[in-house]
Amino acid sequence: MTFLKPSRQFGFTIVELMVAMTIGLLIGLVVFAAYSSSIGAQRAQTDISRLEESARFGFDLLSRSIRRAGFRDTTSAYPLNFVGHRAQEFCSSDPTGAEIRATNNATTVDLGGGATETVLNSSDTITVRYFGQDNPAHTAADGVVLDCLGNAVRRGGGKADGSPIEDTIYVAADPANNNEPTLFCKTDSPAAGVNNNLALIPGVESMQLLYAEDTDGDTVANRYVPSNKVTSWDDVRGVLVSFVLRTPTQTGSDRSSKTFNHFGANYDATGNQDSAGGEFTSPTATDGRVRLQFSNYISLRNFSVCK
């Protein structure tokens, strides 16, 4: 009878096991680092995309509002209980007044009815004034002219005195969103009801405006000035808008403070008494927010014929 000898079993030594675990751990760390970097880059790119989207939304809001400024329906006579037999011009003189009212480097903004709001970072404010438009029967708004919150405005504004609608756009902290700097719009349109002052675009830290003024009467703007330097609002032909926006999350790798020139390095902020508007410096705290500056020019459609 033949007896088989049992084979010897060989395993890992403790040294081999430790080496294998170390190699596996290193591979895992490399994979985790690559994954974390990819996630961070994706979040940063998403935040940049959101900033660009917010800037587009902001310019769209300002464009629609500024292009409404000075609108009045001249196709037929206004009802007598509104503004008399004709559509009134928007001129700096009474009774209607200028189509735009603005404040340069504001600290507060007048929201009407004795209410005020604190403006952030010496941002500018702008109030546009316009009438609405009725249906042919003068029984309701025709839905063409909307206030800044999307409500249809009647020809006389829906107000008992027939005065123009006023939409005010400004930057303030939003208490409903951790006091995030936000672009607000307040309208006195009766169609808006009690919800007439809404936070629209979060992340807007600074808004600065320059007005294109025609000073020689040839209908072409020949200078850009802040509101405190406008000679005649009747001669304003457009508005240059600049925003500084920040991301909602801390995705920035550069934590240093930055200074943004709203209107370029050659802008004469001192001569225009606009030192706060010429530049915006981000907070020195290392908050990790990414900030970008955007600008756009908006033409007025309904500038007055007052001379």
For each residue, the residues with C-beta under 8 A, 3 or more apart:
1:
2:
3:
4:
5:
6:
7:
8:
9:
10:
11:
12: 16 17 20
13: 16 17
14: 17 18
15: 18 19
16: 12 13 19 20
17: 12 13 14 20 21
18: 14 15 21 22
19: 15 16 22 23
20: 12 16 17 23 24
21: 17 18 24 25
22: 18 19 25 26
23: 19 20 26 27
24: 20 21 27 28
25: 21 22 28 29
26: 22 23 29 30
27: 23 24 30 31
28: 24 25 31 32
29: 25 26 32 33
30: 26 27 33 34
31: 27 28 34 35
32: 28 29 35 36
33: 29 30 36 37
34: 30 31 37 38
35: 31 32 38 39
36: 32 33 39 40
37: 33 34 40 41
38: 34 35 41 42
39: 35 36 42 43
40: 36 37 43 44 251
41: 37 38 44 45
42: 38 39 45 46
43: 39 40 46 47 249 251
44: 40 41 47 48 251 252 290
45: 41 42 48 49
46: 42 43 49 50
47: 43 44 50 51 247 248 249 251 290
48: 44 45 51 52 247 290 292
49: 45 46 52 53
50: 46 47 53 54 203 247 248
51: 47 48 54 55 203 245 246 247 290 292
52: 48 49 55 56 292 294
53: 49 50 56 57
54: 50 51 57 58 201 202 203 204 245
55: 51 52 58 59 243 245 292 294
56: 52 53 59 60
57: 53 54 60 61 200 201
58: 54 55 61 62 183 201 204 241 243 245 294
59: 55 56 62 63 241 294 296 298
60: 56 57 63 64
61: 57 58 64 65 148 169 183 185 200 201
62: 58 59 65 66 126 169 239 241 296 298
63: 59 60 66 67 296 298
64: 60 61 67 68 146 148
65: 61 62 68 69 126 128 148 167 169 185
66: 62 63 69 100 126 128 239 298 300
67: 63 64 298 299 300 301 302
68: 64 65 71 128 130 145 167 302
69: 65 66 90 99 100 128 129 130 300 302
70: 90 99 100 129 130 300 301 302 303 304
71: 68 130 131 133 145 301 302
72: 87 88 89 90 130 131 302
73: 76 78 87 131 132 133 134 155
74: 86 87
75:
76: 73
77: 85 86
78: 73 82 83 84 85 86 87 155 156 162
79: 82 138 155 156
80: 84 85
81: 156 162
82: 78 79 155 156 162
83: 78 86 87 88 96 131 156 162
84: 78 80 88
85: 77 78 80
86: 74 77 78 83
87: 72 73 74 78 83 131
88: 72 83 84 95 96
89: 72 96 304 305 306
90: 69 70 72 96 97 98 99 129 130 164 302 304
91: 96 97 98 234 304 306
92: 97 98 232 233 234 306
93: 97 306
94: 97
95: 88
96: 83 88 89 90 91 129 164
97: 90 91 92 93 94 101 129
98: 90 91 92 101 129 233 234 304
99: 69 70 90 128 129 130 233 300 302 303 304
100: 66 69 70 126 127 128 129 211 233 236
101: 97 98 126 127 129 166
102: 124 125 126 127 209 211 227 230
103: 106 109 124 125 227
104: 124 209 226 227 228 273 274 277
105: 122 123 124 226 274 276 277
106: 103 109 119 122 123 124 125 170
107: 118 119 122
108: 116 117 118 119
109: 103 106 116 117 119 125 168 170 172
110: 115 116 168
111: 115 116 117 168 186 197
112: 115 166 186 188
113:
114:
115: 110 111 112
116: 108 109 110 111
117: 108 109 111 170 172 184
118: 107 108 172 173
119: 106 107 108 109 122 123 125 170 171 172
120: 123 171 172 173 181 205 206
121: 171 181 205 206 280
122: 105 106 107 119 206 276 277
123: 105 106 119 120 170 171 206 207 208
124: 102 103 104 105 106 207 208 209 226 227 277
125: 102 103 106 109 119 168 169 170
126: 62 65 66 100 101 102 168 169 170 209 227 239
127: 100 101 102 166 167 168 169
128: 65 66 68 69 99 100 166 167 169
129: 69 70 90 96 97 98 99 100 101 164 165 166
130: 68 69 70 71 72 90 99 145 153 164 165 302
131: 71 72 73 83 87 145 153 155 156 157 164 165
132: 73 141 145 152 153 154 155 156 157 158 165
133: 71 73 141 142 144 145 153 154 155
134: 73 137 138 139 140 141 142 154 155
135: 138 139 140 141 142
136:
137: 134
138: 79 134 135 155
139: 134 135
140: 134 135 152 154
141: 132 133 134 135 145 152 153 154 155 158 191
142: 133 134 135 145 152
143: 146 152
144: 133 152
145: 68 71 130 131 132 133 141 142 152 153
146: 64 143 150 151 152 153
147: 150 151 153 165 167 187 189 191 192
148: 61 64 65 167 169 185 187
149: 185 187 189 192 195 196 198
150: 146 147
151: 146 147 187 189 191 192
152: 132 140 141 142 143 144 145 146 191
153: 130 131 132 133 141 145 146 147 157 158 165 189 191
154: 132 133 134 140 141 157 158 191
155: 73 78 79 82 131 132 133 134 138 141
156: 78 79 81 82 83 131 132 159 162
157: 131 132 153 154 162 163 164 165 189 190
158: 132 141 153 154 165 189 190 191
159: 156 162 163 165 188 190
160:
161:
162: 78 81 82 83 156 157 159
163: 157 159
164: 90 96 129 130 131 157
165: 129 130 131 132 147 153 157 158 159 187 188 189
166: 101 112 127 128 129 187 188
167: 65 68 127 128 147 148 185 186 187 189
168: 109 110 111 125 126 127 185 186 187
169: 61 62 65 125 126 127 128 148 183 184 185 207
170: 106 109 117 119 123 125 126 183 184 186 207
171: 119 120 121 123 181 182 183 184 204 205 206 207
172: 109 117 118 119 120 181 182 184
173: 118 120 179 180 181 182
174: 177 178 179 180 181 182 184 199 202
175: 179
176: 199
177: 174 180 182 199 202
178: 174
179: 173 174 175
180: 173 174 177 202 203 248
181: 120 121 171 172 173 174 202 203 204 205 246
182: 171 172 173 174 177 199 200 201 202 203 204
183: 58 61 169 170 171 199 200 201 204 207
184: 117 169 170 171 172 174 197 198 199 200
185: 61 65 148 149 167 168 169 197 198 200
186: 111 112 167 168 170 196 197
187: 147 148 149 151 165 166 167 168 192 196 197
188: 112 159 165 166 192 196
189: 147 149 151 153 157 158 165 167 192 196
190: 157 158 159 193
191: 141 147 151 152 153 154 158
192: 147 149 151 187 188 189 195 196
193: 190 196
194:
195: 149 192 198
196: 149 186 187 188 189 192 193
197: 111 184 185 186 187
198: 149 184 185 195
199: 174 176 177 182 183 184 202
200: 57 61 182 183 184 185
201: 54 57 58 61 182 183 204
202: 54 174 177 180 181 182 199 248
203: 50 51 54 180 181 182 245 246 247 248
204: 54 58 171 181 182 183 201 207 243 244 245
205: 120 121 171 181 244 245 246 280 282 291
206: 120 121 122 123 171 242 243 244 260 262 280
207: 123 124 169 170 171 183 204 241 242 243
208: 123 124 226 241 242 262 263 277 280
209: 102 104 124 126 226 227 239 240 241 242
210: 224 225 226 239 240 263
211: 100 102 224 225 226 227 230 236 238 239 240
212: 221 223 224 236 237 238 239 240 297
213: 221 222 223 224 225 230 231 232 235 236 237
214: 217 218 219 220 221 222 235 236 237
215: 222 223 231 235
216: 222
217: 214 235 307
218: 214
219: 214 237
220: 214 237
221: 212 213 214 224 236 237 238
222: 213 214 215 216
223: 212 213 215
224: 210 211 212 213 221 240 263
225: 210 211 213 229 230 272
226: 104 105 124 208 209 210 211 229 230 272 273 274 277
227: 102 103 104 124 126 209 211 230
228: 104 272 273 274
229: 225 226 272 273 274
230: 102 211 213 225 226 227 233 236
231: 213 215 235
232: 92 213 235 236
233: 92 98 99 100 230 236
234: 91 92 98 303 304 306 307
235: 213 214 215 217 231 232
236: 100 211 212 213 214 221 230 232 233 239 300 303
237: 212 213 214 219 220 221 299 300 303
238: 211 212 221 297 298 299 300
239: 62 66 126 209 210 211 212 236 297 298 300
240: 209 210 211 212 224 263 295 296 297 298
241: 58 59 62 207 208 209 295 296 297 298
242: 206 207 208 209 262 263 293 294 295
243: 55 58 204 206 207 293 294 295
244: 204 205 206 260 262 280 282 291 292 293
245: 51 54 55 58 203 204 205 291 292 294
246: 51 181 203 205 282 289 290 291
247: 47 48 50 51 203 251 252 289 290 291
248: 47 50 180 202 203
249: 43 47 288 289
250: 287 288 289
251: 40 43 44 47 247 288 290
252: 44 247 255 288 289 290
253:
254:
255: 252 286 287 288
256:
257: 281 282 283 284
258: 281 282 291
259: 279 280 281 282
260: 206 244 279 280 281 282 291 293
261: 264 265 267 278 279 293
262: 206 208 242 244 267 277 278 279 280 293 295
263: 208 210 224 240 242 267 278 295
264: 261 267
265: 261
266:
267: 261 262 263 264 272 278
268: 271 272
269: 272 274 275 277 278 279
270: 273 275
271: 268
272: 225 226 228 229 267 268 269 278
273: 104 226 228 229 270
274: 104 105 226 228 229 269 277 278
275: 269 270 278 279
276: 105 122 279
277: 104 105 122 124 208 226 262 269 274
278: 261 262 263 267 269 272 274 275
279: 259 260 261 262 269 275 276
280: 121 205 206 208 244 259 260 262 293
281: 257 258 259 260
282: 205 244 246 257 258 259 260 289 291
283: 257 287
284: 257
285:
286: 255
287: 250 255 283
288: 249 250 251 252 255
289: 246 247 249 250 252 282
290: 44 47 48 51 246 247 251 252
291: 205 244 245 246 247 258 260 282
292: 48 51 52 55 244 245
293: 242 243 244 260 261 262 280
294: 52 55 58 59 242 243 245
295: 240 241 242 243 262 263
296: 59 62 63 240 241
297: 212 238 239 240 241
298: 59 62 63 66 67 238 239 240 241
299: 67 237 238
300: 66 67 69 70 99 236 237 238 239 303
301: 67 70 71
302: 67 68 69 70 71 72 90 99 130
303: 70 99 234 236 237 300
304: 70 89 90 91 98 99 234
305: 89
306: 89 91 92 93 234
307: 217 234
